[in-house]
Amino acid sequence: MPSEQPPAERREVTVRRAPKYVPFLILGALVGIAAAAVAAYAVPANPSFDAGAVFGFFMVWFAGGGAILGAILALVLDRRSIKRQQRAVVEAVPDSEPDPDVKP
């Protein structure tokens, strides 16, 4: 007795590799913090300011700027992925065996 299965459904989909924004923001902020440390500790110290205070001030600005640059880089890569997107046709394949965990 043949089983009555509906015909497989076919769909056209778009496939592309889009970047995740959060890792780009975090990496940009970390690079900014490293740049702030170099800017604060590599130059000769000013006696009127503590090096830690200078680092903290630079860290806020450089981390924010690095996060913004990371977001811009992610946006550029996202636009490039739109240009490289491809179309594909997918078809639903019915299960050959029923799942024993699912109750009818």
C-alpha positions in Angstrom: 0.0 0.0 0.0 1.7 3.2 -1.2 1.7 6.1 1.3 0.0 9.2 0.2 2.6 12.0 0.4 2.1 15.4 -0.9 4.5 16.5 -3.7 7.7 18.1 -2.5 7.5 21.8 -2.1 10.1 23.8 -4.1 11.2 27.3 -3.1 13.7 29.7 -4.4 16.0 31.2 -1.7 18.8 33.7 -1.5 22.1 32.5 0.0 24.8 34.9 1.2 27.4 35.1 3.9 26.5 38.1 6.1 28.9 39.3 8.9 27.8 39.3 12.5 27.9 42.8 13.8 28.6 42.2 17.5 32.1 40.6 17.0 33.1 43.5 14.8 32.0 46.0 17.4 33.8 44.1 20.2 37.0 43.7 18.1 37.0 47.4 17.2 36.6 48.4 20.8 39.4 46.1 21.9 41.7 47.5 19.2 40.7 51.0 20.4 41.6 50.1 24.0 45.0 48.8 22.8 45.6 52.1 20.8 44.6 54.1 23.9 47.2 52.2 26.0 49.9 52.9 23.4 48.9 56.6 23.2 48.8 57.0 27.0 52.0 55.1 28.0 54.3 55.5 25.0 54.5 59.3 25.1 56.4 61.1 27.8 54.2 61.7 30.9 52.9 65.1 31.8 53.5 65.8 35.5 50.1 67.4 35.9 48.2 64.3 34.8 48.4 60.7 36.1 49.1 58.1 33.4 46.1 56.0 34.5 43.8 59.0 34.2 45.1 59.7 30.7 44.6 56.1 29.8 41.1 56.1 31.1 40.2 59.3 29.1 41.8 57.9 25.9 40.2 54.5 26.5 36.7 56.0 26.4 37.3 57.9 23.2 39.4 55.2 21.4 37.1 52.3 22.3 34.1 54.2 21.0 35.9 55.2 17.9 37.1 51.6 17.4 33.6 50.3 17.8 32.3 52.8 15.2 35.0 51.8 12.8 34.2 48.1 13.4 30.6 48.8 12.6 31.5 50.6 9.4 33.7 47.6 8.4 30.8 45.2 9.1 28.5 47.4 7.0 30.9 47.4 4.1 31.3 43.6 4.3 27.5 43.3 4.4 27.1 45.3 1.3 29.7 43.2 -0.5 27.9 40.1 0.5 24.7 41.4 -1.0 26.5 41.8 -4.3 27.8 38.2 -4.1 24.5 36.6 -3.1 23.3 33.6 -5.1 20.0 32.1 -5.7 19.2 28.4 -5.0 16.2 26.2 -5.3 15.4 24.1 -2.3 13.0 21.2 -2.0 11.5 19.8 1.1 12.3 16.1 1.6 9.9 14.0 3.7 11.3 11.9 6.4 11.9 8.3 5.4 11.3 7.0 8.9 9.0 8.5 11.5 10.7 10.1 14.5 10.2 7.8 17.5 10.2 10.8 19.9 7.2 12.5 18.3 3.8 11.1 19.2 1.1 11.4 16.6 
